[in-house]
Amino acid sequence: MKVTLIGFESGSSRNSCAYNIASGLSSKRHLQKIVCIGAKGNIEIDSEFLVKEPFFLKILSFLLSKIRQNILKRFPDRYYNEQVLFDSFAQAHIDGKNVRLVLHTDSGLVRCLEKAKERGAATVILHRTLHPEYIYDILMVESEKWGIWEDSVLAYEKWVANRVRTLRLCDRILALSELEKDNLCRYRIPGSKIEVIHHGQGVDMDHFVPLSNKNEEPFTVLFLGHKSLIKGVPYLLQAWRKLNLKNSQLIVAGHQDKKLIEMYRSKVQFQAPGPVDPLKYYHKAHIFVLPSLGDPFPRTVLEAMSCGLPVIVSDMVGSKDIIEHGKEGFIVPTRNIDALADKIRYFYENPTVTKVMGRNAQKKAKEYTWEKFAEEVVRKMLESN
């Protein structure tokens, strides 16, 4: 069976779902083509299978991002880049009589999905968030609660509508966790067309390795992620403010809402370095914290575990499926500031246990490589089509 793979991702990054699935399909000679936004360097996928976004679309994407940066802060450039420009480009490459299955590495590409159906191809979406309406609803609640409007595309109604439409129209959905499947079902997506990928996402074990001689001081708590409100950043800042630990630091890395950061600058000490090299910051940290309000299986949790960090995640993070409470880390109730603070304090007061749990986390992460992830995705696609 020939599969056309479409993803608004790099076709060469070893941390992209598109690249790893394409590699798995190619090794079994099932890859017809991969349509992606770009590819650099030496990659294992033959160029004959690779369809990259053309240069003029990259220019348009750049100009749209400048509008957002310099003119309209709430301009949904991601919507136009992915669901308009890329979708229009990618659908033109769903052709030929041999295409039997089209796999999207996320929802929202309406033109691609409708073109595939016209061609009689099966349509599968590897969905990597909770239901778009759930995310939207949560953002509305959190925006009102904290007095902050997060200018994320996740709160843009056209973006949400397109994602919902493709989830309803596609033939099958591959979910990253049981949490995601349950959440999709709550929003009227039939459970009969959802299958869980038990390897969640993958991790590059050769890149994300522990630091052999880590500086023991100060005790460092790391959060790494974008989209502050859905990731639960205000609850982490509240917990850190409550703790007031000596000889310690909190790092909130990644693109964060500036208003949120400014609001807490005068209340609590923490670092907000913006987008960073993840490995460098995993090596700085002693523990990793993700108090998200809705995350099916984030790569950052696996990356941190692979680097030997114990983790604290909320019960709305699908990675909880692979974490044994008290062994590789802790699972805390969503929005529970006291529980979050208590577990951070536990690690602070028990450095020896922290190291043991970090080793446990690294051992567990070895079971979740990109190779195993791709193998499971490819197997489940081919077995049922």
C-alpha positions in Angstrom: 0.0 0.0 0.0 1.3 3.4 -0.9 0.9 6.2 1.7 1.1 10.0 1.1 2.2 11.7 4.3 1.4 15.3 4.9 2.7 17.4 7.8 3.3 21.0 8.6 6.7 20.0 10.0 10.3 19.5 8.9 10.9 16.5 6.8 14.4 16.1 8.2 14.2 16.9 11.9 14.7 13.8 14.0 12.2 15.2 16.5 9.3 15.5 14.0 6.6 13.0 13.7 6.5 13.5 9.9 10.2 12.6 9.4 10.1 9.5 11.7 6.9 8.1 10.2 8.2 8.7 6.7 11.4 6.8 7.6 9.3 3.9 8.9 7.1 3.9 5.8 10.1 4.1 3.5 11.9 1.2 5.1 8.9 -1.0 4.3 8.5 0.5 0.8 5.1 2.0 1.6 5.9 5.7 1.2 4.6 7.3 -1.9 5.7 10.8 -0.8 6.0 13.1 2.1 4.8 16.7 1.7 6.3 18.9 4.4 7.5 22.5 5.0 11.2 21.8 4.5 14.2 19.5 4.9 17.9 20.2 5.5 21.1 18.2 5.7 21.6 14.5 5.1 18.4 12.6 5.7 17.6 8.9 5.2 14.5 9.6 3.0 15.2 9.6 -0.7 14.7 13.0 -2.4 12.3 11.4 -4.9 9.8 11.0 -2.1 10.3 14.4 -0.6 8.0 17.4 -1.6 9.1 20.6 0.2 7.1 23.8 0.5 8.4 26.1 -2.3 10.5 29.2 -1.6 7.8 31.7 -2.4 5.6 30.2 0.4 8.4 30.6 2.8 8.6 34.3 1.9 4.9 34.7 2.4 5.2 32.9 5.8 8.0 35.2 6.8 5.9 38.3 5.9 2.9 37.0 7.8 5.0 36.5 10.9 6.3 40.1 10.6 2.7 41.3 10.6 2.2 39.5 13.9 5.4 40.8 15.4 5.3 44.4 14.3 1.7 45.4 13.5 -1.1 43.1 14.8 -0.2 41.1 17.9 -3.2 38.9 17.6 -2.9 38.3 13.9 -3.3 34.5 13.3 -0.2 33.9 11.1 -0.1 30.2 12.0 -3.7 29.8 10.6 -2.8 31.4 7.3 0.6 29.6 7.0 -0.7 26.1 7.8 -4.5 26.0 7.1 -4.5 28.3 4.0 -1.1 28.4 2.3 0.4 25.0 3.2 -3.0 23.3 2.8 -3.5 24.7 -0.7 0.0 23.7 -1.7 -0.1 20.2 -0.2 -3.5 19.2 -1.7 -2.1 19.6 -5.2 0.3 16.7 -4.4 -2.5 14.2 -3.6 -2.6 12.7 -7.1 -2.3 9.5 -9.0 -4.3 6.3 -9.0 -1.8 4.5 -6.6 -2.6 6.7 -3.6 -4.5 4.5 -1.2 -4.0 6.3 2.1 -3.3 9.8 3.2 -1.9 10.4 6.6 -1.9 13.9 8.2 0.3 14.5 11.2 -2.3 16.9 12.6 -5.9 18.0 12.0 -7.1 21.2 10.2 -6.0 20.6 6.5 -9.5 20.7 5.1 -8.4 20.9 1.4 -6.1 18.0 1.7 -8.6 15.8 3.4 -11.4 16.6 0.9 -9.0 16.0 -2.1 -8.0 12.6 -0.6 -11.6 11.6 -0.3 -12.3 12.7 -3.8 -9.5 10.4 -4.9 -11.0 7.5 -3.0 -8.1 7.3 -0.5 -8.5 6.4 3.2 -7.8 9.4 5.4 -6.0 9.1 8.8 -5.1 11.9 11.2 -2.4 11.5 13.8 -3.9 14.0 16.2 -1.5 15.6 18.7 -3.7 17.8 20.9 -6.8 17.3 22.9 -10.1 18.2 21.1 -9.8 21.8 19.7 -13.1 22.9 21.3 -11.8 21.7 24.7 -8.6 23.7 24.3 -10.6 26.7 23.2 -13.0 26.4 26.1 -10.1 26.1 28.6 -8.4 29.2 27.2 -11.5 31.2 27.6 -11.8 30.2 31.2 -8.2 30.8 32.0 -8.1 34.2 30.1 -11.0 35.4 32.3 -9.5 34.0 35.4 -6.1 35.6 35.0 -7.1 38.7 33.1 -4.9 37.7 30.2 -5.8 37.1 26.6 -3.4 34.6 25.2 -2.9 35.5 21.5 -2.6 31.9 20.4 -4.0 30.4 17.3 -5.6 27.8 19.5 -8.1 30.5 20.4 -8.8 31.5 16.8 -12.3 30.3 15.8 -11.5 29.5 12.1 -8.5 27.4 13.2 -10.7 25.5 15.7 -13.5 25.0 13.2 -11.2 23.6 10.5 -9.6 21.1 13.0 -13.0 20.0 14.2 -14.2 19.5 10.6 -11.3 17.3 9.6 -11.6 15.2 12.8 -15.3 14.5 11.9 -14.6 13.8 8.2 -11.6 11.6 8.4 -11.8 7.8 8.4 -9.6 7.2 11.4 -7.7 9.1 14.1 -4.5 8.0 15.9 -4.5 9.4 19.4 -1.3 9.8 21.5 -2.8 8.6 24.8 -5.9 7.3 26.5 -6.5 10.8 27.9 -6.7 12.1 24.3 -9.1 9.4 23.2 -11.4 10.0 26.1 -11.3 13.7 25.5 -12.1 13.4 21.8 -15.0 11.1 22.7 -16.4 13.7 25.1 -16.7 16.0 22.1 -18.7 13.6 20.0 -15.9 11.9 18.0 -16.9 8.2 17.7 -14.6 6.0 19.7 -14.8 3.4 17.1 -12.6 5.4 14.7 -10.0 6.3 17.3 -6.9 4.1 18.0 -4.3 4.9 20.7 -0.6 5.0 19.8 0.8 3.5 23.0 4.3 4.9 22.4 2.9 8.4 22.5 5.6 10.4 20.8 9.2 9.5 20.6 12.6 10.7 21.9 16.0 10.8 20.4 18.0 8.9 23.0 21.3 9.7 21.3 20.7 13.4 21.7 18.9 13.7 24.9 21.4 12.2 27.3 22.1 13.0 31.0 24.9 15.4 32.0 27.6 13.3 33.8 28.8 16.0 36.2 25.8 18.2 37.0 26.3 21.1 39.4 24.4 20.3 42.5 23.6 24.0 43.4 21.3 25.7 43.1 18.3 23.4 43.0 16.7 24.1 39.6 13.1 23.5 38.5 12.5 23.6 34.8 9.4 24.2 32.7 9.8 24.2 29.0 6.9 24.9 26.6 4.9 27.4 24.7 1.4 28.8 25.1 1.5 29.8 28.8 -2.2 29.4 29.8 -2.9 25.9 28.4 0.4 24.7 29.9 -0.6 25.9 33.4 2.2 28.3 33.8 0.3 30.6 36.3 -0.2 27.7 38.6 3.5 26.9 38.6 4.4 30.5 39.3 1.9 30.5 42.2 3.3 27.3 43.6 6.9 28.7 43.4 5.8 31.9 45.1 4.3 29.9 47.9 7.5 27.8 48.4 10.1 30.6 48.7 13.0 28.0 48.7 16.5 29.1 49.5 19.4 28.5 47.0 17.0 27.5 44.2 15.7 28.7 40.9 12.8 28.3 38.6 13.3 28.5 34.8 10.2 29.1 32.7 11.6 28.5 29.2 9.9 28.8 25.8 7.7 31.5 24.3 5.5 32.8 27.1 2.8 35.5 27.3 4.6 38.7 28.0 1.8 40.1 30.1 1.8 37.0 32.3 5.6 37.2 32.8 5.4 41.0 33.6 2.6 40.4 36.0 4.6 37.9 38.1 8.0 39.6 37.9 7.3 41.7 40.9 5.8 38.8 42.9 8.2 36.0 42.5 11.8 35.4 41.3 12.2 33.3 38.2 13.9 33.2 34.9 12.1 33.5 31.5 14.8 33.1 28.8 12.4 32.6 26.0 13.0 30.0 23.3 16.1 28.0 24.2 18.2 25.0 23.3 16.2 22.3 25.2 19.2 20.0 25.9 21.2 22.8 27.5 18.4 23.6 29.9 17.6 19.9 30.7 21.2 19.8 31.8 20.8 22.8 34.1 17.7 21.3 35.8 17.2 18.9 38.7 13.5 18.3 38.0 11.1 19.0 35.2 7.5 20.3 35.8 4.5 20.4 33.4 1.3 21.4 35.1 -0.6 21.5 31.8 -4.4 21.8 31.6 -4.5 19.5 28.5 -1.6 17.8 26.8 -2.0 14.3 25.1 1.7 13.3 25.2 4.2 16.1 25.0 7.7 15.4 23.8 9.3 17.6 26.5 8.4 15.1 29.2 10.1 12.2 27.4 13.1 14.5 26.6 13.5 15.5 30.2 13.2 11.9 31.4 15.8 10.8 28.8 18.1 13.4 30.3 17.7 11.8 33.7 15.2 14.2 35.2 12.3 13.1 37.4 9.1 14.8 36.3 6.0 16.3 37.9 3.0 16.4 35.5 -0.7 17.1 36.0 -3.4 14.5 35.6 -4.3 16.2 32.3 -1.0 15.3 30.7 -1.2 12.0 28.8 2.4 11.1 29.7 1.0 10.1 33.1 0.3 6.7 31.5 4.1 6.0 31.5 4.9 7.5 34.9 4.5 5.4 38.1 3.7 7.9 40.8 6.7 8.0 43.2 9.0 6.1 40.8 9.8 8.3 37.8 8.1 11.3 39.2 4.7 12.5 40.5 1.2 13.1 39.0 -0.7 16.0 40.6 -4.2 17.2 40.2 -4.7 19.9 37.6 -4.8 23.5 38.9 -3.8 22.2 42.4 -1.2 24.8 43.6 -0.7 23.1 47.0 0.0 19.6 45.5 2.4 21.1 42.9 4.3 23.0 45.6 4.4 19.9 47.9 6.0 17.7 45.2 8.6 20.4 44.3 9.5 20.7 48.0 9.8 16.9 48.3 12.5 16.9 45.5 14.2 19.9 47.1 14.4 18.2 50.5 15.4 14.8 49.1 18.3 15.1 46.6 19.3 11.4 46.9 15.8 10.3 46.0 15.7 12.8 43.2 18.7 11.2 41.6 17.2 7.7 42.0 13.9 8.8 40.4 15.9 10.5 37.6 17.6 7.2 36.8 14.2 5.5 36.8 12.9 8.1 34.4 15.8 7.7 32.0 15.3 3.9 32.0 11.6 4.3 31.3 12.3 6.8 28.4 14.4 4.2 26.6 11.2 2.3 25.9 9.8 5.3 23.9 12.1 5.8 21.0 11.1 7.4 17.7 11.8 4.1 16.0 9.2 2.3 18.2 6.7 5.1 17.7 7.0 5.1 13.9 6.9 1.3 13.9 3.6 1.3 15.8 2.0 4.1 13.7 3.0 2.3 10.4 1.8 -1.1 11.7 -1.6 0.2 12.8 -2.1 2.1 9.6 -1.4 -0.9 7.4 -3.2 -3.5 9.5 -6.6 -1.8 9.2 -6.4 -0.6 5.6 
